[in-house]
Amino acid sequence: MFLEDCKIGQKYEVPSILITKEDIIDFAKRYDNIPLHTDEEYAQTTRFKKIIASGMMSLLVIWGKFQEQDILGDCLIAGKCFSTEWFVPVFAGDILRGEVEIIETYPRNRYNGILKTKMTVYNHKNEIVLINFTEAVVKRKNTGDACPDSTK
């Protein structure tokens, strides 16, 4: 999908995913190895009373599900930046789902432009877990650079 095909207000549902204790610990041991995410005894001494998922894990599990939809296809050039705010912890047994909305588009040059999205992640209680804003560089139409998957 070219930049010009992206319409402000377009929304995409992201399928839900169950977060397991094993997922939390495995992710944390590789990428965010602190006791709050890996040590059940330690976690019992915190206000959460049990281990919680790394905030980055909470973002990336839904981000990964969204990327599987491949909305932009070969028109996606690169990520530019992102900003995330977390609101509630994620525990083992939580089910997360997401919604991604296109909130802004603008040309950067004759070849590409910026697509800004807002991802809202909810848990099974319908609480907002996090909100993420991402900017990506996306191909523009009529530049001579074809996007084979531009029908996505």
C-alpha positions in Angstrom: 0.0 0.0 0.0 1.5 3.3 -1.1 1.4 6.4 1.1 -1.4 7.9 -0.9 -3.5 4.7 -0.3 -3.3 5.2 3.5 -6.3 7.1 4.7 -6.5 8.9 8.0 -8.9 7.1 10.3 -8.3 3.7 8.7 -8.2 1.1 11.5 -6.9 -2.4 11.6 -7.7 -5.0 14.3 -4.8 -7.0 15.7 -5.7 -10.6 16.7 -5.5 -11.5 20.4 -2.7 -13.4 22.0 -2.5 -15.2 25.4 0.5 -14.3 27.5 2.0 -17.2 29.4 4.3 -17.2 32.3 6.9 -19.0 30.1 6.6 -16.3 27.5 7.2 -13.6 30.1 10.2 -15.3 31.6 11.8 -16.4 28.3 11.5 -12.8 26.8 12.8 -11.2 30.0 15.8 -13.6 30.2 16.8 -12.6 26.7 15.9 -8.9 26.6 14.9 -7.4 30.0 16.5 -9.6 32.6 15.3 -8.1 35.9 13.8 -10.0 38.9 10.3 -8.5 38.4 10.0 -10.4 35.1 11.9 -13.6 36.0 11.8 -14.3 39.8 8.5 -15.3 41.3 9.8 -15.0 44.9 11.1 -11.5 44.3 7.9 -10.5 42.5 5.8 -11.5 45.6 7.6 -8.7 47.5 6.5 -6.1 45.0 3.1 -4.3 44.7 2.3 -6.6 41.8 2.6 -9.8 43.9 3.6 -11.9 40.8 5.9 -11.5 37.8 4.8 -9.1 35.1 5.7 -9.0 31.4 8.3 -6.6 30.3 6.7 -3.5 28.8 8.6 -4.1 25.6 7.2 -7.6 25.4 3.7 -6.2 25.8 4.4 -3.9 22.8 6.2 -6.4 20.6 3.8 -9.3 20.9 1.0 -7.2 19.4 3.4 -5.4 17.0 4.4 -8.8 15.7 0.8 -9.8 15.1 0.2 -6.6 13.3 3.2 -7.0 11.1 1.9 -10.5 10.1 -1.0 -8.7 8.3 1.6 -7.1 6.0 -0.6 -4.1 5.3 2.0 -2.0 3.5 3.7 -4.9 1.7 6.8 -3.8 -0.3 5.9 -0.2 0.1 7.2 -0.1 3.6 10.8 1.3 3.4 11.8 1.6 7.1 10.7 2.6 10.6 11.5 6.1 11.6 10.7 6.5 15.3 8.2 5.4 17.9 6.9 6.5 21.3 5.1 4.3 23.8 3.4 4.9 27.1 2.4 2.0 29.4 -0.6 2.1 31.7 -1.3 -1.3 33.4 0.9 -4.3 33.9 0.6 -7.5 32.0 0.4 -10.8 33.9 0.6 -14.4 32.9 -2.9 -15.4 31.7 -3.7 -12.0 30.3 -5.0 -11.9 26.7 -3.9 -8.9 24.7 -5.4 -7.5 21.5 -4.7 -4.4 19.5 -6.1 -1.7 17.2 -3.9 0.3 14.8 -5.2 3.5 13.4 -3.6 5.7 10.7 -3.5 9.1 12.2 -1.3 11.1 9.8 0.4 11.0 6.4 2.6 13.5 4.7 5.1 13.5 1.8 8.7 13.7 2.6 10.1 13.9 -0.9 8.9 12.8 -4.3 9.8 9.1 -3.5 8.5 8.6 -0.1 6.5 10.0 2.8 5.7 9.4 6.5 2.9 7.3 7.8 2.1 7.8 11.5 0.0 5.2 13.3 -1.5 4.9 16.8 -1.5 1.4 18.3 -3.7 0.8 21.3 -3.3 -2.5 23.2 -6.0 -3.8 25.4 -6.1 -6.6 27.9 -9.0 -9.1 28.3 -10.6 -6.7 30.9 -10.7 -4.0 28.1 -8.2 -1.9 30.0 -5.7 0.1 27.9 -2.3 -1.6 28.4 -0.3 0.8 26.2 -0.5 3.3 23.5 2.2 3.4 20.8 2.8 6.0 18.1 5.0 4.9 15.2 6.3 6.7 12.2 7.3 4.8 9.1 8.8 5.7 5.8 6.5 4.5 2.9 6.9 4.6 -0.9 4.8 7.2 -2.8 3.0 6.5 -6.1 4.2 7.5 -9.5 7.9 7.6 -8.6 8.9 4.8 -11.0 9.5 2.5 -8.0 6.9 -0.3 -8.2 5.4 -1.9 -5.1 4.5 -5.4 -6.2 2.1 -5.8 -3.3 0.5 -2.4 -3.6 -3.0 -3.9 -3.5 -2.7 -4.8 0.1 
